[in-house]
Amino acid sequence: MAEVHQVLGGGTFLTRSLDPQDLFTREDLTDEQRLFGQTAAEFMRNEVVPNEASLYAHDWSKTRELLKKAAELDLLRLEIPAAYGGLGLDKISAAYVGEHIAINPSFGGSLGAHTSIGTLPIVYFGTDDQKARYLPRLASAEMIGAYALTEPHSGSDALSARTTARLTADGKHYVLNGQKAWITNGGFADVFTVFAKVDGEKFTAFIVERSMGVQSGADEKKLGLDGSSTTVLMLDNVFVPVENVLGVIGEGHKVAFNILNLGRVKLGARNIAGAKQALNQSVKYAKERRQFGKAICEFGLVKQKLAEMTVRCFVGEAMVYRALGDVDKALEGVDEADGVKVLKTIERFAVECSINKVATSEALAYVVDEAVQVFGGNGYSREFPVERAYRDARITRIYEGTNEINRLIIPTRLLKNRSVLGTDTPARAGGDPTLASEHHLLARAKRLAIASLTAASQVYGDTVREEQEVMAHIANIIIDAYAVESAIGRAEKLGARGSDKASIAGDVARVYASDATDRVAHAGKQVANAIAAHTTTSDGLMAALEGVTSHRGYDTVSARRRIGDAVIAAGRYPF
Ligand SMILES: Cc1cc2nc3c(=O)[nH]c(=O)nc-3n(C[C@H](O)[C@H](O)[C@H](O)COP(=O)(O)OP(=O)(O)OC[C@H]3O[C@@H](n4cnc5c(N)ncnc54)[C@H](O)[C@@H]3O)c2cc1C
């Protein structure tokens, strides 16, 4: 097992072929994991959904009351170690619960900010004393947590924060001054992880209680997430005891960035849950709504939309649970109390975390947009649910690192460790023979990804990071390679189990692989042409490009009709 752990993560999927038996899929959830999901689903149905209007009216006492009820059901203590009143559960369980909470993205945002970015910095970086002081109270919702990194002048460039921390003459306190912006739960949270620069230089995290003098601004008037509190925070001579420095002075960047990695995959599970909800609403509507004497779901163009929405959900789910399964496998045997070790292990998956963040937020954007289209004029009305889903979805491409920043992270990380450069990847032999062509397409996409990275590194050298457009095209190839492989693997696993969904899953994998090959060919051409403007073309890259541009395509029209028919027959997402 230890050997497997060493090779997983860090984009190594580009150089190995995936054995479906090593792939965790949503179908592999254990009964215990399902039980937590069921508890979360019932809580949402019975407690949150009936109170949605109060949340949209900014009644934050109701949010607190609901968080308290969630705590009573153990939903706030999943990732807190047992020694501090938590359950110390695996990441799959936490993400699966998040999926169910995400049916209301506003409340999901409040709960997620509390349990993830509001609590995990203390779980991973806190001293024993800090954990004992705060974690039990965060687990019980006696205290609500939040995370304050962003400032009016520093978002993506988080390390340029202007908030300062000055040690008092008696050495007992740091005095914090500055302003934070866009803080989820800002209007009512009790404890904040605040980032500030000691002596105006050393970027450092602090645990700051509201009672130490934090003031909140008014709730932002937002495009979506109307039922969650987002405010600025004013820090005006806030005295924070030195015991509340979180982690090491000058190493706040480790707290700031490591917390985001896993959050990105868990956000992926929430994104796909939102997409599935919009798909389900669309199928129902399309079966009921009649035009030209027929239910609109019978029209090829509507059926095609329902099919493609299904494809994006299936593939997104396959990617997210694959990454979560790999992270949990790597964490086996790591002491959960050793926060730094846990985070180091998760950090190895930074590439996969960014891949998932970008892919699932864009899948969600696609699905909610098509949901509005399926609803026609009613999709544009606040009387129907997809209008809110459309607005709520937009933030997922902006927070947890914008998609631009996450796209840049993917090749940057791979170029840094260099282990994939100049390598090759074989097509996997065996497996489902009906997906043999897709395995070949996958191998070609991976080859193109590696050849693009290698050529870009050779041509641009150290200045490659300045070539953002080229880097983003390479990221797109890598994202699609991971997506295709995850989709094929999930379909094969369903087939091996003799599932009655295997045939449709195969169609989904074939449609996605065919379209993805055209997309990676487009991206590969952009990379090759950009490079050709600087130097003679790279032979390796041109050969790899040939492999994808020669793709003849697949009858996706018929396959989408079959997928659409399956969705319509099921009346919902069929997996
Ligand atoms: C509803 C909501 C909730 C939020 N919750 C929290 C929270 O709880 N805690 C918290 O700390 N923050 C929170 N945020 C802030 C969020 O994380 C930031 O908005 C995000 O990181 C982007 O920063 P910015 O808004 O300053 O945009 P900017 O960084 O100014 O970016 C603007 C545009 O420029 C692009 N860009 C920036 N730098 C680069 C670059 N180097 N290369 C290429 N393109 C670049 C970006 O991708 C983006 O398209 C929240 C935001 C919202 C809207």
PDBQT file of the ligand as one rigid body, heavy atoms in Angstrom, charges set to zero:
ROOT
HETATM    1  C1  LIG A 601     -19.700  35.331  -2.288  1.00  0.00    +0.000 C 
HETATM    2  C2  LIG A 601     -18.239  35.389  -1.966  1.00  0.00    +0.000 A 
HETATM    3  C3  LIG A 601     -17.759  34.749  -0.830  1.00  0.00    +0.000 A 
HETATM    4  C4  LIG A 601     -16.408  34.816  -0.508  1.00  0.00    +0.000 A 
HETATM    5  N1  LIG A 601     -15.967  34.268   0.682  1.00  0.00    +0.000 NA
HETATM    6  C5  LIG A 601     -14.693  34.511   1.099  1.00  0.00    +0.000 A 
HETATM    7  C6  LIG A 601     -14.269  34.126   2.412  1.00  0.00    +0.000 A 
HETATM    8  O1  LIG A 601     -15.028  33.529   3.188  1.00  0.00    +0.000 OA
HETATM    9  N2  LIG A 601     -13.017  34.447   2.803  1.00  0.00    +0.000 N 
HETATM   10  C7  LIG A 601     -12.141  35.112   1.989  1.00  0.00    +0.000 A 
HETATM   11  O2  LIG A 601     -11.016  35.362   2.405  1.00  0.00    +0.000 OA
HETATM   12  N3  LIG A 601     -12.504  35.486   0.724  1.00  0.00    +0.000 NA
HETATM   13  C8  LIG A 601     -13.762  35.210   0.274  1.00  0.00    +0.000 A 
HETATM   14  N4  LIG A 601     -14.167  35.613  -0.977  1.00  0.00    +0.000 N 
HETATM   15  C9  LIG A 601     -13.218  36.314  -1.840  1.00  0.00    +0.000 C 
HETATM   16  C10 LIG A 601     -12.764  35.475  -3.027  1.00  0.00    +0.000 C 
HETATM   17  O3  LIG A 601     -11.943  34.431  -2.588  1.00  0.00    +0.000 OA
HETATM   18  C11 LIG A 601     -12.088  36.431  -4.022  1.00  0.00    +0.000 C 
HETATM   19  O4  LIG A 601     -13.115  37.217  -4.599  1.00  0.00    +0.000 OA
HETATM   20  C12 LIG A 601     -11.283  35.709  -5.075  1.00  0.00    +0.000 C 
HETATM   21  O5  LIG A 601     -10.153  35.112  -4.519  1.00  0.00    +0.000 OA
HETATM   22  C13 LIG A 601     -10.848  36.621  -6.218  1.00  0.00    +0.000 C 
HETATM   23  O6  LIG A 601     -10.220  37.755  -5.722  1.00  0.00    +0.000 OA
HETATM   24  P1  LIG A 601     -10.684  39.216  -6.208  1.00  0.00    +0.000 P 
HETATM   25  O7  LIG A 601     -12.161  39.291  -6.049  1.00  0.00    +0.000 OA
HETATM   26  O8  LIG A 601      -9.869  40.238  -5.526  1.00  0.00    +0.000 OA
HETATM   27  O9  LIG A 601     -10.385  39.226  -7.751  1.00  0.00    +0.000 OA
HETATM   28  P2  LIG A 601      -8.990  39.617  -8.447  1.00  0.00    +0.000 P 
HETATM   29  O10 LIG A 601      -7.877  38.873  -7.810  1.00  0.00    +0.000 OA
HETATM   30  O11 LIG A 601      -8.891  41.097  -8.543  1.00  0.00    +0.000 OA
HETATM   31  O12 LIG A 601      -9.214  39.013  -9.894  1.00  0.00    +0.000 OA
HETATM   32  C14 LIG A 601      -9.958  39.687 -10.910  1.00  0.00    +0.000 C 
HETATM   33  C15 LIG A 601      -9.739  38.929 -12.226  1.00  0.00    +0.000 C 
HETATM   34  O13 LIG A 601      -8.337  38.960 -12.567  1.00  0.00    +0.000 OA
HETATM   35  C16 LIG A 601      -7.858  37.629 -12.726  1.00  0.00    +0.000 C 
HETATM   36  N5  LIG A 601      -6.491  37.543 -12.215  1.00  0.00    +0.000 N 
HETATM   37  C17 LIG A 601      -6.000  37.967 -11.026  1.00  0.00    +0.000 A 
HETATM   38  N6  LIG A 601      -4.715  37.664 -10.911  1.00  0.00    +0.000 NA
HETATM   39  C18 LIG A 601      -4.357  37.017 -12.034  1.00  0.00    +0.000 A 
HETATM   40  C19 LIG A 601      -3.152  36.432 -12.514  1.00  0.00    +0.000 A 
HETATM   41  N7  LIG A 601      -2.033  36.405 -11.799  1.00  0.00    +0.000 N 
HETATM   42  N8  LIG A 601      -3.170  35.866 -13.728  1.00  0.00    +0.000 NA
HETATM   43  C20 LIG A 601      -4.291  35.826 -14.483  1.00  0.00    +0.000 A 
HETATM   44  N9  LIG A 601      -5.460  36.357 -14.085  1.00  0.00    +0.000 NA
HETATM   45  C21 LIG A 601      -5.493  36.936 -12.875  1.00  0.00    +0.000 A 
HETATM   46  C22 LIG A 601      -8.803  36.759 -11.886  1.00  0.00    +0.000 C 
HETATM   47  O14 LIG A 601      -8.791  35.407 -12.303  1.00  0.00    +0.000 OA
HETATM   48  C23 LIG A 601     -10.128  37.454 -12.126  1.00  0.00    +0.000 C 
HETATM   49  O15 LIG A 601     -10.694  37.017 -13.344  1.00  0.00    +0.000 OA
HETATM   50  C24 LIG A 601     -15.510  35.518  -1.341  1.00  0.00    +0.000 A 
HETATM   51  C25 LIG A 601     -15.989  36.128  -2.508  1.00  0.00    +0.000 A 
HETATM   52  C26 LIG A 601     -17.329  36.095  -2.810  1.00  0.00    +0.000 A 
HETATM   53  C27 LIG A 601     -17.814  36.832  -4.040  1.00  0.00    +0.000 C 
ENDROOT
TORSDOF 0
